[in-house]
Amino acid sequence: MNAHQIIIRPLVTEKSGELQGEDNQYTFEVHRDSNKIEIRKAVEMVFGVRVNKVRTMVVRGDLRRVGQNYGKTRKWKKAVVTLHHGDSIDLYGEQ
């Protein structure tokens, strides 16, 4: 896998916004088969920053109902990446 296949998309939520401001942590949806070392290298290569720590978790699918039918959404993997003090990622294209 290359770096752009590992990082699927950044997660922009209220909680991830607070983590960005307070702790310099960024949240991404990543490929389910990737590990912490691959995620670290991909973030460093794509965004040109230094990574301190990577935390990962597998988010289980939710049960959904449409009419009389039930189904599940897919499972996916989330990574919370902590950057060095001076580094930052421009997710909104402001710079």
Phi and psi restraints in degrees (range 20) as a CNS / XPLOR table:
assign (resid 1 and name C) (resid 2 and name N)
       (resid 2 and name CA) (resid 2 and name C) 1.0 -96.0 20.0 2
assign (resid 2 and name N) (resid 2 and name CA)
       (resid 2 and name C) (resid 3 and name N) 1.0 176.9 20.0 2
assign (resid 2 and name C) (resid 3 and name N)
       (resid 3 and name CA) (resid 3 and name C) 1.0 -63.9 20.0 2
assign (resid 3 and name N) (resid 3 and name CA)
       (resid 3 and name C) (resid 4 and name N) 1.0 -35.0 20.0 2
assign (resid 3 and name C) (resid 4 and name N)
       (resid 4 and name CA) (resid 4 and name C) 1.0 -76.3 20.0 2
assign (resid 4 and name N) (resid 4 and name CA)
       (resid 4 and name C) (resid 5 and name N) 1.0 -18.5 20.0 2
assign (resid 4 and name C) (resid 5 and name N)
       (resid 5 and name CA) (resid 5 and name C) 1.0 -83.2 20.0 2
assign (resid 5 and name N) (resid 5 and name CA)
       (resid 5 and name C) (resid 6 and name N) 1.0 -26.9 20.0 2
assign (resid 5 and name C) (resid 6 and name N)
       (resid 6 and name CA) (resid 6 and name C) 1.0 -74.5 20.0 2
assign (resid 6 and name N) (resid 6 and name CA)
       (resid 6 and name C) (resid 7 and name N) 1.0 -48.3 20.0 2
assign (resid 6 and name C) (resid 7 and name N)
       (resid 7 and name CA) (resid 7 and name C) 1.0 -89.3 20.0 2
assign (resid 7 and name N) (resid 7 and name CA)
       (resid 7 and name C) (resid 8 and name N) 1.0 111.2 20.0 2
assign (resid 7 and name C) (resid 8 and name N)
       (resid 8 and name CA) (resid 8 and name C) 1.0 -83.4 20.0 2
assign (resid 8 and name N) (resid 8 and name CA)
       (resid 8 and name C) (resid 9 and name N) 1.0 -51.9 20.0 2
assign (resid 8 and name C) (resid 9 and name N)
       (resid 9 and name CA) (resid 9 and name C) 1.0 -164.3 20.0 2
assign (resid 9 and name N) (resid 9 and name CA)
       (resid 9 and name C) (resid 10 and name N) 1.0 153.8 20.0 2
assign (resid 9 and name C) (resid 10 and name N)
       (resid 10 and name CA) (resid 10 and name C) 1.0 -78.7 20.0 2
assign (resid 10 and name N) (resid 10 and name CA)
       (resid 10 and name C) (resid 11 and name N) 1.0 147.9 20.0 2
assign (resid 10 and name C) (resid 11 and name N)
       (resid 11 and name CA) (resid 11 and name C) 1.0 -99.5 20.0 2
assign (resid 11 and name N) (resid 11 and name CA)
       (resid 11 and name C) (resid 12 and name N) 1.0 118.3 20.0 2
assign (resid 11 and name C) (resid 12 and name N)
       (resid 12 and name CA) (resid 12 and name C) 1.0 -111.6 20.0 2
assign (resid 12 and name N) (resid 12 and name CA)
       (resid 12 and name C) (resid 13 and name N) 1.0 99.4 20.0 2
assign (resid 12 and name C) (resid 13 and name N)
       (resid 13 and name CA) (resid 13 and name C) 1.0 -130.6 20.0 2
assign (resid 13 and name N) (resid 13 and name CA)
       (resid 13 and name C) (resid 14 and name N) 1.0 175.9 20.0 2
assign (resid 13 and name C) (resid 14 and name N)
       (resid 14 and name CA) (resid 14 and name C) 1.0 -64.9 20.0 2
assign (resid 14 and name N) (resid 14 and name CA)
       (resid 14 and name C) (resid 15 and name N) 1.0 -41.8 20.0 2
assign (resid 14 and name C) (resid 15 and name N)
       (resid 15 and name CA) (resid 15 and name C) 1.0 -67.9 20.0 2
assign (resid 15 and name N) (resid 15 and name CA)
       (resid 15 and name C) (resid 16 and name N) 1.0 -41.0 20.0 2
assign (resid 15 and name C) (resid 16 and name N)
       (resid 16 and name CA) (resid 16 and name C) 1.0 -67.6 20.0 2
assign (resid 16 and name N) (resid 16 and name CA)
       (resid 16 and name C) (resid 17 and name N) 1.0 -31.5 20.0 2
assign (resid 16 and name C) (resid 17 and name N)
       (resid 17 and name CA) (resid 17 and name C) 1.0 -64.9 20.0 2
assign (resid 17 and name N) (resid 17 and name CA)
       (resid 17 and name C) (resid 18 and name N) 1.0 -39.5 20.0 2
assign (resid 17 and name C) (resid 18 and name N)
       (resid 18 and name CA) (resid 18 and name C) 1.0 -65.8 20.0 2
assign (resid 18 and name N) (resid 18 and name CA)
       (resid 18 and name C) (resid 19 and name N) 1.0 -40.0 20.0 2
assign (resid 18 and name C) (resid 19 and name N)
       (resid 19 and name CA) (resid 19 and name C) 1.0 -64.1 20.0 2
assign (resid 19 and name N) (resid 19 and name CA)
       (resid 19 and name C) (resid 20 and name N) 1.0 -36.4 20.0 2
assign (resid 19 and name C) (resid 20 and name N)
       (resid 20 and name CA) (resid 20 and name C) 1.0 -64.0 20.0 2
assign (resid 20 and name N) (resid 20 and name CA)
       (resid 20 and name C) (resid 21 and name N) 1.0 -43.0 20.0 2
assign (resid 20 and name C) (resid 21 and name N)
       (resid 21 and name CA) (resid 21 and name C) 1.0 -73.2 20.0 2
assign (resid 21 and name N) (resid 21 and name CA)
       (resid 21 and name C) (resid 22 and name N) 1.0 -41.5 20.0 2
assign (resid 21 and name C) (resid 22 and name N)
       (resid 22 and name CA) (resid 22 and name C) 1.0 -86.0 20.0 2
assign (resid 22 and name N) (resid 22 and name CA)
       (resid 22 and name C) (resid 23 and name N) 1.0 -50.2 20.0 2
assign (resid 22 and name C) (resid 23 and name N)
       (resid 23 and name CA) (resid 23 and name C) 1.0 -113.5 20.0 2
assign (resid 23 and name N) (resid 23 and name CA)
       (resid 23 and name C) (resid 24 and name N) 1.0 3.2 20.0 2
assign (resid 23 and name C) (resid 24 and name N)
       (resid 24 and name CA) (resid 24 and name C) 1.0 58.3 20.0 2
assign (resid 24 and name N) (resid 24 and name CA)
       (resid 24 and name C) (resid 25 and name N) 1.0 44.9 20.0 2
assign (resid 24 and name C) (resid 25 and name N)
       (resid 25 and name CA) (resid 25 and name C) 1.0 -115.4 20.0 2
assign (resid 25 and name N) (resid 25 and name CA)
       (resid 25 and name C) (resid 26 and name N) 1.0 138.3 20.0 2
assign (resid 25 and name C) (resid 26 and name N)
       (resid 26 and name CA) (resid 26 and name C) 1.0 -122.0 20.0 2
assign (resid 26 and name N) (resid 26 and name CA)
       (resid 26 and name C) (resid 27 and name N) 1.0 144.1 20.0 2
assign (resid 26 and name C) (resid 27 and name N)
       (resid 27 and name CA) (resid 27 and name C) 1.0 -113.7 20.0 2
assign (resid 27 and name N) (resid 27 and name CA)
       (resid 27 and name C) (resid 28 and name N) 1.0 133.8 20.0 2
assign (resid 27 and name C) (resid 28 and name N)
       (resid 28 and name CA) (resid 28 and name C) 1.0 -133.6 20.0 2
assign (resid 28 and name N) (resid 28 and name CA)
       (resid 28 and name C) (resid 29 and name N) 1.0 150.3 20.0 2
assign (resid 28 and name C) (resid 29 and name N)
       (resid 29 and name CA) (resid 29 and name C) 1.0 -88.7 20.0 2
assign (resid 29 and name N) (resid 29 and name CA)
       (resid 29 and name C) (resid 30 and name N) 1.0 127.7 20.0 2
assign (resid 29 and name C) (resid 30 and name N)
       (resid 30 and name CA) (resid 30 and name C) 1.0 -123.3 20.0 2
assign (resid 30 and name N) (resid 30 and name CA)
       (resid 30 and name C) (resid 31 and name N) 1.0 167.8 20.0 2
assign (resid 30 and name C) (resid 31 and name N)
       (resid 31 and name CA) (resid 31 and name C) 1.0 -64.0 20.0 2
assign (resid 31 and name N) (resid 31 and name CA)
       (resid 31 and name C) (resid 32 and name N) 1.0 139.9 20.0 2
assign (resid 31 and name C) (resid 32 and name N)
       (resid 32 and name CA) (resid 32 and name C) 1.0 -63.0 20.0 2
assign (resid 32 and name N) (resid 32 and name CA)
       (resid 32 and name C) (resid 33 and name N) 1.0 -28.8 20.0 2
assign (resid 32 and name C) (resid 33 and name N)
       (resid 33 and name CA) (resid 33 and name C) 1.0 -90.4 20.0 2
assign (resid 33 and name N) (resid 33 and name CA)
       (resid 33 and name C) (resid 34 and name N) 1.0 -0.9 20.0 2
assign (resid 33 and name C) (resid 34 and name N)
       (resid 34 and name CA) (resid 34 and name C) 1.0 -82.2 20.0 2
assign (resid 34 and name N) (resid 34 and name CA)
       (resid 34 and name C) (resid 35 and name N) 1.0 150.5 20.0 2
assign (resid 34 and name C) (resid 35 and name N)
       (resid 35 and name CA) (resid 35 and name C) 1.0 -109.5 20.0 2
assign (resid 35 and name N) (resid 35 and name CA)
       (resid 35 and name C) (resid 36 and name N) 1.0 179.5 20.0 2
assign (resid 35 and name C) (resid 36 and name N)
       (resid 36 and name CA) (resid 36 and name C) 1.0 -64.1 20.0 2
assign (resid 36 and name N) (resid 36 and name CA)
       (resid 36 and name C) (resid 37 and name N) 1.0 -36.7 20.0 2
assign (resid 36 and name C) (resid 37 and name N)
       (resid 37 and name CA) (resid 37 and name C) 1.0 -66.8 20.0 2
assign (resid 37 and name N) (resid 37 and name CA)
       (resid 37 and name C) (resid 38 and name N) 1.0 -43.7 20.0 2
assign (resid 37 and name C) (resid 38 and name N)
       (resid 38 and name CA) (resid 38 and name C) 1.0 -64.8 20.0 2
assign (resid 38 and name N) (resid 38 and name CA)
       (resid 38 and name C) (resid 39 and name N) 1.0 -39.5 20.0 2
assign (resid 38 and name C) (resid 39 and name N)
       (resid 39 and name CA) (resid 39 and name C) 1.0 -64.4 20.0 2
assign (resid 39 and name N) (resid 39 and name CA)
       (resid 39 and name C) (resid 40 and name N) 1.0 -43.4 20.0 2
assign (resid 39 and name C) (resid 40 and name N)
       (resid 40 and name CA) (resid 40 and name C) 1.0 -59.4 20.0 2
assign (resid 40 and name N) (resid 40 and name CA)
       (resid 40 and name C) (resid 41 and name N) 1.0 -48.0 20.0 2
assign (resid 40 and name C) (resid 41 and name N)
       (resid 41 and name CA) (resid 41 and name C) 1.0 -65.1 20.0 2
assign (resid 41 and name N) (resid 41 and name CA)
       (resid 41 and name C) (resid 42 and name N) 1.0 -38.3 20.0 2
assign (resid 41 and name C) (resid 42 and name N)
       (resid 42 and name CA) (resid 42 and name C) 1.0 -66.4 20.0 2
assign (resid 42 and name N) (resid 42 and name CA)
       (resid 42 and name C) (resid 43 and name N) 1.0 -43.9 20.0 2
assign (resid 42 and name C) (resid 43 and name N)
       (resid 43 and name CA) (resid 43 and name C) 1.0 -65.7 20.0 2
assign (resid 43 and name N) (resid 43 and name CA)
       (resid 43 and name C) (resid 44 and name N) 1.0 -41.8 20.0 2
assign (resid 43 and name C) (resid 44 and name N)
       (resid 44 and name CA) (resid 44 and name C) 1.0 -63.7 20.0 2
assign (resid 44 and name N) (resid 44 and name CA)
       (resid 44 and name C) (resid 45 and name N) 1.0 -37.7 20.0 2
assign (resid 44 and name C) (resid 45 and name N)
       (resid 45 and name CA) (resid 45 and name C) 1.0 -75.6 20.0 2
assign (resid 45 and name N) (resid 45 and name CA)
       (resid 45 and name C) (resid 46 and name N) 1.0 -44.9 20.0 2
assign (resid 45 and name C) (resid 46 and name N)
       (resid 46 and name CA) (resid 46 and name C) 1.0 -71.9 20.0 2
assign (resid 46 and name N) (resid 46 and name CA)
       (resid 46 and name C) (resid 47 and name N) 1.0 -44.3 20.0 2
assign (resid 46 and name C) (resid 47 and name N)
       (resid 47 and name CA) (resid 47 and name C) 1.0 -101.4 20.0 2
assign (resid 47 and name N) (resid 47 and name CA)
       (resid 47 and name C) (resid 48 and name N) 1.0 -9.8 20.0 2
assign (resid 47 and name C) (resid 48 and name N)
       (resid 48 and name CA) (resid 48 and name C) 1.0 66.7 20.0 2
assign (resid 48 and name N) (resid 48 and name CA)
       (resid 48 and name C) (resid 49 and name N) 1.0 42.0 20.0 2
assign (resid 48 and name C) (resid 49 and name N)
       (resid 49 and name CA) (resid 49 and name C) 1.0 -123.8 20.0 2
assign (resid 49 and name N) (resid 49 and name CA)
       (resid 49 and name C) (resid 50 and name N) 1.0 169.4 20.0 2
assign (resid 49 and name C) (resid 50 and name N)
       (resid 50 and name CA) (resid 50 and name C) 1.0 -103.6 20.0 2
assign (resid 50 and name N) (resid 50 and name CA)
       (resid 50 and name C) (resid 51 and name N) 1.0 131.3 20.0 2
assign (resid 50 and name C) (resid 51 and name N)
       (resid 51 and name CA) (resid 51 and name C) 1.0 -102.6 20.0 2
assign (resid 51 and name N) (resid 51 and name CA)
       (resid 51 and name C) (resid 52 and name N) 1.0 129.2 20.0 2
assign (resid 51 and name C) (resid 52 and name N)
       (resid 52 and name CA) (resid 52 and name C) 1.0 -84.9 20.0 2
assign (resid 52 and name N) (resid 52 and name CA)
       (resid 52 and name C) (resid 53 and name N) 1.0 -51.2 20.0 2
assign (resid 52 and name C) (resid 53 and name N)
       (resid 53 and name CA) (resid 53 and name C) 1.0 -147.9 20.0 2
assign (resid 53 and name N) (resid 53 and name CA)
       (resid 53 and name C) (resid 54 and name N) 1.0 149.0 20.0 2
assign (resid 53 and name C) (resid 54 and name N)
       (resid 54 and name CA) (resid 54 and name C) 1.0 -127.1 20.0 2
assign (resid 54 and name N) (resid 54 and name CA)
       (resid 54 and name C) (resid 55 and name N) 1.0 127.3 20.0 2
assign (resid 54 and name C) (resid 55 and name N)
       (resid 55 and name CA) (resid 55 and name C) 1.0 -117.5 20.0 2
assign (resid 55 and name N) (resid 55 and name CA)
       (resid 55 and name C) (resid 56 and name N) 1.0 136.3 20.0 2
assign (resid 55 and name C) (resid 56 and name N)
       (resid 56 and name CA) (resid 56 and name C) 1.0 -125.3 20.0 2
assign (resid 56 and name N) (resid 56 and name CA)
       (resid 56 and name C) (resid 57 and name N) 1.0 155.1 20.0 2
assign (resid 56 and name C) (resid 57 and name N)
       (resid 57 and name CA) (resid 57 and name C) 1.0 -153.4 20.0 2
assign (resid 57 and name N) (resid 57 and name CA)
       (resid 57 and name C) (resid 58 and name N) 1.0 147.7 20.0 2
assign (resid 57 and name C) (resid 58 and name N)
       (resid 58 and name CA) (resid 58 and name C) 1.0 -98.9 20.0 2
assign (resid 58 and name N) (resid 58 and name CA)
       (resid 58 and name C) (resid 59 and name N) 1.0 121.3 20.0 2
assign (resid 58 and name C) (resid 59 and name N)
       (resid 59 and name CA) (resid 59 and name C) 1.0 -91.8 20.0 2
assign (resid 59 and name N) (resid 59 and name CA)
       (resid 59 and name C) (resid 60 and name N) 1.0 122.3 20.0 2
assign (resid 59 and name C) (resid 60 and name N)
       (resid 60 and name CA) (resid 60 and name C) 1.0 -76.2 20.0 2
assign (resid 60 and name N) (resid 60 and name CA)
       (resid 60 and name C) (resid 61 and name N) 1.0 155.8 20.0 2
assign (resid 60 and name C) (resid 61 and name N)
       (resid 61 and name CA) (resid 61 and name C) 1.0 -72.7 20.0 2
assign (resid 61 and name N) (resid 61 and name CA)
       (resid 61 and name C) (resid 62 and name N) 1.0 147.0 20.0 2
assign (resid 61 and name C) (resid 62 and name N)
       (resid 62 and name CA) (resid 62 and name C) 1.0 -91.4 20.0 2
assign (resid 62 and name N) (resid 62 and name CA)
       (resid 62 and name C) (resid 63 and name N) 1.0 152.3 20.0 2
assign (resid 62 and name C) (resid 63 and name N)
       (resid 63 and name CA) (resid 63 and name C) 1.0 -83.4 20.0 2
assign (resid 63 and name N) (resid 63 and name CA)
       (resid 63 and name C) (resid 64 and name N) 1.0 125.6 20.0 2
assign (resid 63 and name C) (resid 64 and name N)
       (resid 64 and name CA) (resid 64 and name C) 1.0 -121.0 20.0 2
assign (resid 64 and name N) (resid 64 and name CA)
       (resid 64 and name C) (resid 65 and name N) 1.0 152.8 20.0 2
assign (resid 64 and name C) (resid 65 and name N)
       (resid 65 and name CA) (resid 65 and name C) 1.0 -128.9 20.0 2
assign (resid 65 and name N) (resid 65 and name CA)
       (resid 65 and name C) (resid 66 and name N) 1.0 131.1 20.0 2
assign (resid 65 and name C) (resid 66 and name N)
       (resid 66 and name CA) (resid 66 and name C) 1.0 -126.7 20.0 2
assign (resid 66 and name N) (resid 66 and name CA)
       (resid 66 and name C) (resid 67 and name N) 1.0 106.8 20.0 2
assign (resid 66 and name C) (resid 67 and name N)
       (resid 67 and name CA) (resid 67 and name C) 1.0 66.4 20.0 2
assign (resid 67 and name N) (resid 67 and name CA)
       (resid 67 and name C) (resid 68 and name N) 1.0 -123.7 20.0 2
assign (resid 67 and name C) (resid 68 and name N)
       (resid 68 and name CA) (resid 68 and name C) 1.0 -93.4 20.0 2
assign (resid 68 and name N) (resid 68 and name CA)
       (resid 68 and name C) (resid 69 and name N) 1.0 -6.6 20.0 2
assign (resid 68 and name C) (resid 69 and name N)
       (resid 69 and name CA) (resid 69 and name C) 1.0 -96.3 20.0 2
assign (resid 69 and name N) (resid 69 and name CA)
       (resid 69 and name C) (resid 70 and name N) 1.0 143.2 20.0 2
assign (resid 69 and name C) (resid 70 and name N)
       (resid 70 and name CA) (resid 70 and name C) 1.0 -110.3 20.0 2
assign (resid 70 and name N) (resid 70 and name CA)
       (resid 70 and name C) (resid 71 and name N) 1.0 150.0 20.0 2
assign (resid 70 and name C) (resid 71 and name N)
       (resid 71 and name CA) (resid 71 and name C) 1.0 -154.1 20.0 2
assign (resid 71 and name N) (resid 71 and name CA)
       (resid 71 and name C) (resid 72 and name N) 1.0 176.1 20.0 2
assign (resid 71 and name C) (resid 72 and name N)
       (resid 72 and name CA) (resid 72 and name C) 1.0 -125.9 20.0 2
assign (resid 72 and name N) (resid 72 and name CA)
       (resid 72 and name C) (resid 73 and name N) 1.0 144.2 20.0 2
assign (resid 72 and name C) (resid 73 and name N)
       (resid 73 and name CA) (resid 73 and name C) 1.0 -79.5 20.0 2
assign (resid 73 and name N) (resid 73 and name CA)
       (resid 73 and name C) (resid 74 and name N) 1.0 164.9 20.0 2
assign (resid 73 and name C) (resid 74 and name N)
       (resid 74 and name CA) (resid 74 and name C) 1.0 -75.1 20.0 2
assign (resid 74 and name N) (resid 74 and name CA)
       (resid 74 and name C) (resid 75 and name N) 1.0 155.3 20.0 2
assign (resid 74 and name C) (resid 75 and name N)
       (resid 75 and name CA) (resid 75 and name C) 1.0 -79.9 20.0 2
assign (resid 75 and name N) (resid 75 and name CA)
       (resid 75 and name C) (resid 76 and name N) 1.0 147.5 20.0 2
assign (resid 75 and name C) (resid 76 and name N)
       (resid 76 and name CA) (resid 76 and name C) 1.0 -147.6 20.0 2
assign (resid 76 and name N) (resid 76 and name CA)
       (resid 76 and name C) (resid 77 and name N) 1.0 164.4 20.0 2
assign (resid 76 and name C) (resid 77 and name N)
       (resid 77 and name CA) (resid 77 and name C) 1.0 -111.1 20.0 2
assign (resid 77 and name N) (resid 77 and name CA)
       (resid 77 and name C) (resid 78 and name N) 1.0 134.6 20.0 2
assign (resid 77 and name C) (resid 78 and name N)
       (resid 78 and name CA) (resid 78 and name C) 1.0 -114.4 20.0 2
assign (resid 78 and name N) (resid 78 and name CA)
       (resid 78 and name C) (resid 79 and name N) 1.0 140.1 20.0 2
assign (resid 78 and name C) (resid 79 and name N)
       (resid 79 and name CA) (resid 79 and name C) 1.0 -125.8 20.0 2
assign (resid 79 and name N) (resid 79 and name CA)
       (resid 79 and name C) (resid 80 and name N) 1.0 131.3 20.0 2
assign (resid 79 and name C) (resid 80 and name N)
       (resid 80 and name CA) (resid 80 and name C) 1.0 -107.6 20.0 2
assign (resid 80 and name N) (resid 80 and name CA)
       (resid 80 and name C) (resid 81 and name N) 1.0 116.8 20.0 2
assign (resid 80 and name C) (resid 81 and name N)
       (resid 81 and name CA) (resid 81 and name C) 1.0 -108.8 20.0 2
assign (resid 81 and name N) (resid 81 and name CA)
       (resid 81 and name C) (resid 82 and name N) 1.0 123.5 20.0 2
assign (resid 81 and name C) (resid 82 and name N)
       (resid 82 and name CA) (resid 82 and name C) 1.0 -97.8 20.0 2
assign (resid 82 and name N) (resid 82 and name CA)
       (resid 82 and name C) (resid 83 and name N) 1.0 128.1 20.0 2
assign (resid 82 and name C) (resid 83 and name N)
       (resid 83 and name CA) (resid 83 and name C) 1.0 -100.6 20.0 2
assign (resid 83 and name N) (resid 83 and name CA)
       (resid 83 and name C) (resid 84 and name N) 1.0 163.4 20.0 2
assign (resid 83 and name C) (resid 84 and name N)
       (resid 84 and name CA) (resid 84 and name C) 1.0 -60.8 20.0 2
assign (resid 84 and name N) (resid 84 and name CA)
       (resid 84 and name C) (resid 85 and name N) 1.0 162.8 20.0 2
assign (resid 84 and name C) (resid 85 and name N)
       (resid 85 and name CA) (resid 85 and name C) 1.0 -57.9 20.0 2
assign (resid 85 and name N) (resid 85 and name CA)
       (resid 85 and name C) (resid 86 and name N) 1.0 -43.5 20.0 2
assign (resid 85 and name C) (resid 86 and name N)
       (resid 86 and name CA) (resid 86 and name C) 1.0 -86.4 20.0 2
assign (resid 86 and name N) (resid 86 and name CA)
       (resid 86 and name C) (resid 87 and name N) 1.0 -9.6 20.0 2
assign (resid 86 and name C) (resid 87 and name N)
       (resid 87 and name CA) (resid 87 and name C) 1.0 -90.5 20.0 2
assign (resid 87 and name N) (resid 87 and name CA)
       (resid 87 and name C) (resid 88 and name N) 1.0 153.8 20.0 2
assign (resid 87 and name C) (resid 88 and name N)
       (resid 88 and name CA) (resid 88 and name C) 1.0 -153.7 20.0 2
assign (resid 88 and name N) (resid 88 and name CA)
       (resid 88 and name C) (resid 89 and name N) 1.0 161.1 20.0 2
assign (resid 88 and name C) (resid 89 and name N)
       (resid 89 and name CA) (resid 89 and name C) 1.0 -117.7 20.0 2
assign (resid 89 and name N) (resid 89 and name CA)
       (resid 89 and name C) (resid 90 and name N) 1.0 132.4 20.0 2
assign (resid 89 and name C) (resid 90 and name N)
       (resid 90 and name CA) (resid 90 and name C) 1.0 -93.3 20.0 2
assign (resid 90 and name N) (resid 90 and name CA)
       (resid 90 and name C) (resid 91 and name N) 1.0 94.8 20.0 2
assign (resid 90 and name C) (resid 91 and name N)
       (resid 91 and name CA) (resid 91 and name C) 1.0 -81.2 20.0 2
assign (resid 91 and name N) (resid 91 and name CA)
       (resid 91 and name C) (resid 92 and name N) 1.0 -21.2 20.0 2
assign (resid 91 and name C) (resid 92 and name N)
       (resid 92 and name CA) (resid 92 and name C) 1.0 -100.4 20.0 2
assign (resid 92 and name N) (resid 92 and name CA)
       (resid 92 and name C) (resid 93 and name N) 1.0 -2.1 20.0 2
assign (resid 92 and name C) (resid 93 and name N)
       (resid 93 and name CA) (resid 93 and name C) 1.0 71.8 20.0 2
assign (resid 93 and name N) (resid 93 and name CA)
       (resid 93 and name C) (resid 94 and name N) 1.0 31.7 20.0 2
assign (resid 93 and name C) (resid 94 and name N)
       (resid 94 and name CA) (resid 94 and name C) 1.0 -81.4 20.0 2
assign (resid 94 and name N) (resid 94 and name CA)
       (resid 94 and name C) (resid 95 and name N) 1.0 -25.5 20.0 2
